[in-house]
């Protein structure tokens, strides 16, 4: 018996699929992987016999439901498949993701396995509190569940705020992605000895640092969903206040409908360009930018900040974004909900090209510590520690 990993994703690809691949590869290379239970396989390094694709999906006939219900049903289907596998085959370590592994954790504990839950966001209570405050700040209605009472327990919000808490209690370790995430758990009275901070990795070879000639004018880049959670309205206000002649703000990402009424004043402003969602990724935009800004309110550890650093960009972000940026070294950490601080940092960077250059070099050097290889080493160390084989979490 070895490590069983269960995740609502394919294995191999981008986003969580890539995280799952490197998590599983750590166990495989360490000779500990028993099975990956997931929704598809897009890689070839881990043998197919170790990848258990969930094919029977009772949720499919209910695909007419809203996403927050339908995807919850698919997560519950995954949990059922992992539970049955553990009941039949056993395991020594079970590793799942929050809101989709409650029953699997129970089965794992019954067979004497050690258990891990990943939480790619701050504690759900802290998350809800921050978001409610932010929606109220901008006068935007807070998203609420609708529909019949029978749908309540398959609402994604219910799973996050109720089921995930049960999962945390069942786990021997809860993985969070940043110190901000860790502190959100501690503030809710969660025992610190059960927490592990595990920052994400980045594919360094995908991002290159461009020359100053290639970057062109002073250009600020934002990559991500244009929504309340990511603090875009603070960036827009900061940009308006800075009024830097000849500068550009490039916005790459889908615009959430909640912000549409608030963006009218910015859409036609000179220098602001909205590119929408890019299926092929945003790597080319990093090459042409001068500085990256992400003023998020709630994140696990924002992937785009890693990518910007890999591309040699100074990063202006918040502590809430869970980045690995060092304030004043690789960029700046500004307070959340503070457009004036963002404005001041943009003006400072615009007027100091030597600072931009030095911070970009430092960012690239810093992010070398967060390759996917180093991520895998930390995962494998945790597995060995839980199995009694030594290694620090």
N, C-alpha and C positions, 0 to 999 in steps of 0.2 A: 504494500500500500504506500502511496506517495501523496503528492499534492494534487488536489482537484481544484480547478479554477472555473468559475461560472460567471459569465458576463453577457449582458444584453447588447450584443454587437456581433459583427463578423470578427474574425481574427485576421489581421493584416489589412492595411489600407491607411486611412487618415483618421485623425481625432482619436476617439476612444478605441477604435479598432487597432490603431498603432500602439496605444498603451497596452492593450490586451496582448498583442503579439510580443512585445518586449517583456512583459510580466511572465508570460508562458515560456518564452525563450530562456529567461533566467532559470526557471525550474528545470527545463529540458537540458540545458547545458550543465546544470549542476547534478544531473542524474536523478532528479526528484519528481519529475512530472508524471502523473498517472493519467490525467485527462483534462481537456479543455472543453467545457460545455458552452456552446454559443450558437449564433444564428447564421453561420456561414464561414467559409475558409477561402482567404485570398492570399495565402502564403504557401511556400513549399518547403521551408527549412524544417519545421516541426512535422514529423511524420503524420500522415492522414489518420493512422490508426489511433493516434492520441487526441484527435479532434472529433468530438461528438456533436454533430450538427443536429439541432432541434428541428426536425422536419414536420412532425405532427403539431399543428397549431390550431387548437380549437377556437382561438380568438378570431381567425380569419372571417368567419361568417358575420362577425360584428364590426367589420372594418368601416361601416357607415358611422360609427360613433366618433365623437370628437377625439383628437389626438390624446388628450390627457386621460381619457378612459381606455381607448383602444391599446395604446402602448403599455398602460398598466396591466391590461390583460395578457399581453405578450410577455411582460416581465414575470407575471405570476405563472405563466406556462413554463418559462425558463426555470423558475424556482422549483416547480413540480418535477421537471426532468432531472435537475441536479439532485433533488431529494431522493428520487427513485434510484439514481445511480449510486449514491452514497449508501442507501439502505441495502442494496444488493452487493456492492463491491467494497464498501468501506473506504477510508482514507486516513492519512496521518495528519494532513493539514487541509483545511478548506478555506478558499479565498474567494469572496464574493463582493459585489458592489451594493451600495445602499439602496433600499426600497425594492430589491429584487431577490433577496436571499433569506428571508426569515425562516422558512421551513427547512431550507438546506442547512442553516446553522443549527437548528434543533436536531436534525438527523446526524450531523457531524458530531455534535456533543454526545449524542447517545452512543456513538461508536468509539468515543474516547479521543476524537481528533481535536487538534488545536484549530482556532478559528480566527479569520481576518475579515474585516469589512473595510472597504474603501469608501471614503466620503469625499467626492470631488467638489466640495463646497463647504462653507462654514456650517456650524451647528444649525439645524433647521429652525430652532426658536430664535436665535440671533439673526438668521437670514430673514425670517418673516418680519421681525421688528424693524430692521434696517429698511427693508423694502416698503413697509407700510409708511414709515416716516418720509421716505423719498417721494412716494406717490402723492402723499398729502402736501409735501413741499411744493410740488409743481401743479397741484390742483387736478391731478389725473385720477380717475376712479381706480381703486385697487382691484385687481382681477379676483373675482369670486366664483365659486362653483355654482353651476346652474343645473337644471335637470331634476329628475325624480330622486327621491330619497334612496332608492335602491342602488343608485349610481355612486352614492357618497363614498363607499368603501373601495371603489376602484378609481376614485379621483386621484390624480397624481399628487395634489396637495395633501390629501388625507394620508397617502402612503408616506409622504415626506415627513409630515409632522407627527404621525402616530406610529406607523410600522417601523420607520427607521430608528426610532428611539428603542424599540424592542430589540432590533438588530444590534444596536450598540451595546446593549446589556448582555447579549448572547456572545459577543465577540471577545476573544482574548486580546486582540489588538485592533484598534481603529486607525486607519491610515488617513492622514490629512496632508494637504499639499504645501502648507505654509505655516509660519508662526502665527499669522493672523487667524488661520483656521484653528490652530491648536488653542489659542487664547479664547476663541469663541466657545469651545467645548469646556474649557476650565471655568469660564464665567457662568456656565450652566451647572456647575458642580460635578462635572464628569471627572473621574479619577485620572490624573496625569500619567500614571504608570501604564495605562492601557493605550496611550496615544503614541503614534509615531509620525514624525514629519518626513514626508517623502516627496521632494520636489519632482516635477516632471523633467523629461529629457527633451532634447531637440536634435534634429538631424543636421549637424553642422555643415555637411557638404552641400546642402540645398541652398545655402545663403552665402553670398559673397559681399564683401565691402567694396562699394564703388568709389571711384576717384571723385574729387570735388567737381571736375568738369562734367562728369556723368550726372551728378546730382542736380545741377542747374541752380535755379533760384532757391531762396530759403523756403523749404517745403515741409509742412507738418503733415504727418500721416496718422490716420486713425483706421484701424482694422478691427471689425467685429460687428455684431448686431447693433444697429442704431436704436437704442432703447433706454429706458429709465435706469435699469440695473447697471449699465456700463457708463453712466454719467455723461452721456454725449451732450446733453444740454449745457452742462458746465463748460465743456470744451467750446461749444458754439458761442457761448457768452464771452468766454475768455478771448476767443479769436476776434470777436467784434470789438471788445475793449482794447485789444492790443493794436489793431489797425496798422499792421506793418506794411508799408508801401511795397508793392511788387511781390509780396509773399503769397503762398498758396496753401490751402488746406485741402488735402485729398481724403475723402471718406469712402472706405471700401467695406461694404457689408449691406445686408438686407435692412431696410427700414421697417421697424415694427409699427403697426398701425396706431399704437398708442401715442406715438410722437408726431404723427402726420399733422395734427392741428398746430403744432408748435414749430414746425420747420419752415413755414411759408416765408418768414422774414429772412431766412438764410439761403433759400434755394437760388435766388437770383443775385446774391451778393458777389461782386467781382472776387475772383481768387478761390471760391469754394467750389469743389467739384465732387458730385456724388456718383460713384461708379457702380453701386449696387453689389450684389453678391457675385463672387467670382468662383465658379465651379473648379477651375484649374488651380486655385490658390492665389495667394497675394504676394508671392516671392518677388515678382518683378517690380512691385510698388515699393518694397523696402529698398531696392537698389537705387531708386530715384528720389528718395526722401532725404531730408536733413535731420529730422528729429521725429521720434514716435511718441504719441500721447495716448494714454488710456486711463481716464479718471474714474475707474469703476468703484461702485459701492459694495458689491458682493461678487467675489470670485473664489475659486479654489486656488489656482495659481495660473494666471492667464497665459495661455500658450503663445499669444502674439507678442508678449513682452520678451520671451525667450528668442523668438524669431527675429525681432528687431535688434536685439543684442548680437545675435549671430551675424546679422548684416552690418554690424559696426555702427549702429545708431545710438545716440544718447536717448534715454527713455525718461519721459516725465509721466509718473504714475502715482497711485495712492498705495498706502499700506494695505488697504482692503483688496487690492488686486492680487496680493500674494506673490509678487514677483521676487526675483533674486537680485534686483537692482540695489546697489549701495548708494545711499544718498550723497550727492556731491562728488561721486567717483565715476559711476557709470551713467549718471543722469540725476534726476531729482525725485524725491518722494514728497508729494504735496498732500496737504490734508484733503480728505474727501469732502465734497460739497463746497469747494473753495475755488471758484473760477478766477478770482483775483490772483491767487498764488500761481495758477497755471499761466495767466497773462504775464506775470512778472518773470517767470522762468523762460517763457518764449521770447520776451524782449531781451533778457540777458543772453540767451543763446544766439539770438539773431545778431546781436552786437559784438559777439566774441567767437569768431570762427575758430580760433586756436582752442578754445574750450570745447567746442563741438568736436573738433578733431581728436583731442585728448580723451574725452569721454567715450567717443566711439571706439577708439583703440582699447580702452580699458574694458568696455562692455564686451567686446569680442574675446578678450583674454579671460574675462570672468566666466563667460558662458561655456568655455571649454571644460569647466568643471561639471557641466550638466549634460554631457553626452548621453546617448541611450546606453552606451556600454557601462558608464558609471551608475546609471539608474538600475541596470540589471544587477550589478554587483551589490547594491544596497538591498534590492529585493531578495536576492539569494542569501544575503547575510541574515535577513529577518527569518526566512524559512529555516535556515540552519539553527538559529537561536531558538526558535519555537520547537524544533524537533530535538533539541538537546545536543546539537552538534557544534555549539559554540558560535561566536560571531556576535557583534553588537547590533541592536536594532537600529 
